[in-house]
Amino acid sequence: MNPQTRIAVPPCAEAGAPSPLAPTGRPLKWGVIATGGIASKVTADIALLEDAVLHAVSSRSADSAAAFAERFGFATSYGNDDGVTGYQRLVNDPEVDVVYITTPHGQHYDVGKAALTGGKHVLCEKPFTINAAEAEELAALAADRGLFLMEAVWTRFLPSVNRAWEIIHSGELGDIRWVQGDLGFTAPDDPTSRLWDPKAGGGALLDLTVYPLTWALGSLGFPDSVSAVGTLNNDGVDLQNAVTLSYEGGAYAQLSSSFIASCPGQATVCGSKGWLKTGGGNLHNPKELTVKVGQGEARVEQFEQVGAGYTYELREVTRCIQEGLTQSPTMPVSDTVKTMRLLDGIRAQIGLSYANDAA
Ligand SMILES: NC(=O)c1ccc[n+]([C@@H]2O[C@H](COP(=O)([O-])OP(=O)(O)OC[C@H]3O[C@@H](n4cnc5c(N)ncnc54)[C@H](OP(=O)(O)O)[C@@H]3O)[C@@H](O)[C@H]2O)c1
């Protein structure tokens, strides 16, 4: 693996790093866009950072925004009003420093464009957009405006995951030859759910693959070629998929994501001398690593976590903005664009397309 493709360890995940909650005395004012499932979980972690101010939340519904503001202690809330969307009103608020986008992915491009145009730094949920063209446009806009932009791949910032990279790149496992990662659950049979809605970017590939992919990227980097199979439903979104990444030199990564099968949700990294396996939670947030080298006993390493695990990415966003960085070295926009190109290629192979592709 080219050392330049290695994922950089963020300061918050270095051995002996202070808690991600340690205050800097330079508060940032946050604006959270949308009030669904992940907005609640991550906002609870934003609230743990002493240098984060929960300034504003927006929703399509003024009542939802007000209830969310009340629940978490935001100063202001915005709903759709008089033909102006709640998120547009939030990004027009001069007090907001950084926006966290938590709408379904079909809307990430529009909301991200509005936020960057409004002069806000942006943390955007995964998958970053529906396709690479949208991601490239947002990347160019952020660069043009000198604003911070990052996809919220929180897994890259976890101490447990960075310890895995350390083990993998130390040579303890030998040459890495094979990586396997899966994530899947039986999604509710609810046609109104964003998970199934083509306009929201429904389907397992865009929703889940970023996590098994993180283990391939951290172990082997971006691949030289990809082959994929997938099963689509009658609305044309994928129920599940299986992806093989191939590397010069003969290594492979096999990744699967499913909305119709309950899966262990683990990653295994195998080398010429030994292997590493995640545990103690799904591969997006492992609290345990099992390492076995040669004929020796397996060793288990366990990890404490601050908050629900999002605190590490939030610390990194805060650090980068405070230091005037427009990208995180750990989750650079170039990796996001390459990921979206990879997903575009997989979608072409399995016949998965979205309305955003025609825009
Ligand atoms: N990092 C993670 O661990 C993680 C976990 C889950 C999901 N995610 C990602 O986060 C995003 C949201 O997922 P979620 O599970 O939170 O979904 P969710 O529970 O359905 O919430 C999404 C929210 O977005 C708003 N919304 C829905 N449809 C919209 C539309 N057409 N236009 C604009 N806003 C709309 C709604 O909020 P309002 O009614 O307030 O407008 C809705 O509650 C997805 O991209 C997903 O991949 C990340």
Ligand as a Chemical Component Dictionary entry (heavy atoms), coordinates in Angstrom:
data_LIG
# 
_chem_comp.id                   LIG 
_chem_comp.type                 NON-POLYMER 
_chem_comp.pdbx_formal_charge   0 
_chem_comp.three_letter_code    LIG 
# 
loop_
_chem_comp_atom.comp_id 
_chem_comp_atom.atom_id 
_chem_comp_atom.alt_atom_id 
_chem_comp_atom.type_symbol 
_chem_comp_atom.charge 
_chem_comp_atom.model_Cartn_x 
_chem_comp_atom.model_Cartn_y 
_chem_comp_atom.model_Cartn_z 
_chem_comp_atom.pdbx_ordinal 
LIG N1  N1  N 0  -23.396 8.849  11.119 1  
LIG C1  C1  C 0  -24.292 7.951  11.450 2  
LIG O1  O1  O 0  -24.100 7.163  12.373 3  
LIG C2  C2  C 0  -25.609 7.919  10.724 4  
LIG C3  C3  C 0  -26.649 7.150  11.240 5  
LIG C4  C4  C 0  -27.878 7.203  10.597 6  
LIG C5  C5  C 0  -28.050 7.981  9.471  7  
LIG N2  N2  N 1  -27.006 8.712  8.985  8  
LIG C6  C6  C 0  -27.189 9.548  7.789  9  
LIG O2  O2  O 0  -27.904 10.716 8.202  10 
LIG C7  C7  C 0  -28.881 11.102 7.227  11 
LIG C8  C8  C 0  -30.246 11.132 7.909  12 
LIG O3  O3  O 0  -30.542 9.849  8.412  13 
LIG P1  P1  P 0  -31.603 9.645  9.616  14 
LIG O4  O4  O 0  -31.511 8.198  9.972  15 
LIG O5  O5  O -1 -31.436 10.648 10.653 16 
LIG O6  O6  O 0  -32.964 9.878  8.817  17 
LIG P2  P2  P 0  -34.365 10.305 9.427  18 
LIG O7  O7  O 0  -34.507 9.795  10.804 19 
LIG O8  O8  O 0  -35.373 9.967  8.403  20 
LIG O9  O9  O 0  -34.222 11.895 9.542  21 
LIG C9  C9  C 0  -33.965 12.707 8.437  22 
LIG C10 C10 C 0  -34.642 14.048 8.665  23 
LIG O10 O10 O 0  -34.429 14.850 7.515  24 
LIG C11 C11 C 0  -35.592 15.621 7.264  25 
LIG N3  N3  N 0  -36.119 15.272 5.933  26 
LIG C12 C12 C 0  -36.784 14.174 5.565  27 
LIG N4  N4  N 0  -37.113 14.207 4.262  28 
LIG C13 C13 C 0  -36.603 15.349 3.798  29 
LIG C14 C14 C 0  -36.626 15.968 2.536  30 
LIG N5  N5  N 0  -37.232 15.403 1.489  31 
LIG N6  N6  N 0  -36.022 17.172 2.411  32 
LIG C15 C15 C 0  -35.414 17.757 3.448  33 
LIG N7  N7  N 0  -35.378 17.211 4.704  34 
LIG C16 C16 C 0  -35.970 16.031 4.853  35 
LIG C17 C17 C 0  -36.597 15.297 8.346  36 
LIG O11 O11 O 0  -36.405 16.255 9.379  37 
LIG P3  P3  P 0  -37.419 17.481 9.499  38 
LIG O12 O12 O 0  -38.790 16.889 9.512  39 
LIG O13 O13 O 0  -37.002 18.111 10.754 40 
LIG O14 O14 O 0  -37.205 18.378 8.305  41 
LIG C18 C18 C 0  -36.152 13.952 8.837  42 
LIG O15 O15 O 0  -36.518 13.736 10.179 43 
LIG C19 C19 C 0  -28.744 10.093 6.090  44 
LIG O16 O16 O 0  -27.951 10.647 5.064  45 
LIG C20 C20 C 0  -28.043 8.892  6.717  46 
LIG O17 O17 O 0  -27.241 8.172  5.816  47 
LIG C21 C21 C 0  -25.805 8.706  9.597  48 
# 
loop_
_chem_comp_bond.comp_id 
_chem_comp_bond.atom_id_1 
_chem_comp_bond.atom_id_2 
_chem_comp_bond.value_order 
_chem_comp_bond.pdbx_ordinal 
LIG N1  C1  SING 1  
LIG C1  O1  DOUB 2  
LIG C1  C2  SING 3  
LIG C2  C3  SING 4  
LIG C2  C21 DOUB 5  
LIG C3  C4  DOUB 6  
LIG C4  C5  SING 7  
LIG C5  N2  DOUB 8  
LIG N2  C6  SING 9  
LIG N2  C21 SING 10 
LIG C6  O2  SING 11 
LIG C6  C20 SING 12 
LIG O2  C7  SING 13 
LIG C7  C8  SING 14 
LIG C7  C19 SING 15 
LIG C8  O3  SING 16 
LIG O3  P1  SING 17 
LIG P1  O4  DOUB 18 
LIG P1  O5  SING 19 
LIG P1  O6  SING 20 
LIG O6  P2  SING 21 
LIG P2  O7  DOUB 22 
LIG P2  O8  SING 23 
LIG P2  O9  SING 24 
LIG O9  C9  SING 25 
LIG C9  C10 SING 26 
LIG C10 O10 SING 27 
LIG C10 C18 SING 28 
LIG O10 C11 SING 29 
LIG C11 N3  SING 30 
LIG C11 C17 SING 31 
LIG N3  C12 SING 32 
LIG N3  C16 SING 33 
LIG C12 N4  DOUB 34 
LIG N4  C13 SING 35 
LIG C13 C14 SING 36 
LIG C13 C16 DOUB 37 
LIG C14 N5  SING 38 
LIG C14 N6  DOUB 39 
LIG N6  C15 SING 40 
LIG C15 N7  DOUB 41 
LIG N7  C16 SING 42 
LIG C17 O11 SING 43 
LIG C17 C18 SING 44 
LIG O11 P3  SING 45 
LIG P3  O12 DOUB 46 
LIG P3  O13 SING 47 
LIG P3  O14 SING 48 
LIG C18 O15 SING 49 
LIG C19 O16 SING 50 
LIG C19 C20 SING 51 
LIG C20 O17 SING 52 
# 
